[in-house]
Structures are given as C-alpha cells and as structure tokens.
Amino acid sequence: MNKNDKIGIFDSGIGGVTVLQEILKILPNENYIYYSDSKNCPYGDKSDEKINEICENIVKMFIEQNCKAIVIACNTASAKSAQYLRNKYNHIPFIAIEPAYKMVYDYAYDKPTLVMATKGTIESEKFNLLYHKYDNHKTILLPCVGLADIIEEGDNDKIKEYLKEHLEQYKGKVENIVLGCTHYPLIEKEIEEVLGKVEFFNGAPYLAKHLKEILKEENMINESHIKNDIQFIDSSKDEKKKKRFFEIINNNMLLQP
C-alpha cells in the first residue's frame, strides 16, 4: 500500500471527531476520510448481523477509496464487528476504539467509577469480558440511551436536561468517568456541571497511539509535510453535520476544512 493512501475513520455519527482529533495530534501528515453514518444511527438498537452488514458496506467504500488503514471510531461497531471485519478483510489493518475501563484499573483502581456508554456497548460480550477482567468493585454501568443522538443534534439545552436527569444522583459518589462512546468527550464540561470535578477516561488517545505504531510497523506513515486533507461524508447527506464536524476540528486543532 502507498504511504500516501488515506486513513478511513467511521462512526455512527460525528462523535468520532473526538478520535480524529487525537489522531491528528500525532499523525498530522496523513490524509483522512471520515464517514458519519447518521442514516443508520444509532447502531446500538440493531442486531449484530445488521451492524456487520452496515460496517462491511462502509469498509468496501473505504477500500475503493484506497484506504491503507481503517479506524472503527464507534464503540458499538468495535464491540460487535471488529473481529468479523478483521477476519474477512485481513489484508488491511483495523484499529478499533474500546471503552477505557482498563485505564481505571491502571491509574485509579480504588476510586468509585461511572461507565457511561450506549446500551449496545454495555451489553456486548467484548465489553463484559473487559469489565469482569478489570472490575474494581466500585463501578456503576450506566446505559445512556439516546444521549449520543442528542449530542449529534447539538442542542445544548436538551443535553443539559438529559445529564441532570440521569447523572444528578451520582454527584459526590463517583470520581472516575469512563466515556464509553465517542460522542461523550464533546460534553465533558456539561458533565462536570452536574457531577462536579471528575477524572475522565476515554480510549481515543490510546487508539491514536496504536494506529501510529501499526503504520510504522507496516512502513506506511506519510512523511511528507504537505497539509493533510480531511474528507467528510455523511450517509444522510446532512450539510449541518459537515459544518459542525469542521467547526469542532477547527476549534480544537486550528485546521481549515
């Protein structure tokens, strides 16, 4: 594969922008295609077979676009489809996001922890294996049904209302928050408004590091210093999502679309 080929990143919406931000910090010279599958959002209420089918169609598109690596930035897709895709398309590396529960075990084991994730992620076999392996016995699992959709809409009043209703009972009772959905890092400030000062854990920085290691091993890192290209595709062709995606990128990375 050509070093200058693209890296494909997909999520069930624009939440995976939080993953792309971390990747851009350490791989600034790559070209990217970001696929926001808002047409099929949320993935969490679909069968495993349907999620596999959706993800496979995205992967086929990325391969046609000469992607040299594919990042699964959706926790539900990662939990349900990563192994299926790796088995079927073993000529291309897949790097999949994971809820950062192990980080609590490594860095803050003795502190009460709240895992915020989609219902699909919390019920998945992959997450449950991780959870039972590293359980600190001070952990609450909270399926945040519908939260990713509200973040996707970008309605701050709805977000604050949702968080107040679902999180207020945990104020003063938890110190660690595992953000088990790529949308959730976009609302860290709003979460702290309800819970007070907490320590956030999310898997994006570790995914970025892992992606770089794999590209290095395969001699696929783009060393040119030409400004990278970020292509955004939304399956429902929603221009508002594209606008918001690049606003988030620009605000955090000072990049231009």
Secondary structure, DSSP 8 states (H G I E B T S, - for coil): --TTSEEEEEESSSTTHHHHHHHHHH-TT--EEEEE-GGG--STTS-HHHHHHHHHHHHHHHHHTTEEEEEE--HHHHHHHHHHHHHH-TTS-EEE---THHHHHHH-TTS-EEEEE-HHHHHSHHHHHHHHHH--S-EEEEE-TTHHHHHHHT-HHHHHHHHHHHHGGGTTT-SEEEE-STTGGGGHHHHHHHH-S-EEE-SHHHHHHHHHHHHHHTT------S---EEEEETT--HHHHHHHHHHHHHHH----
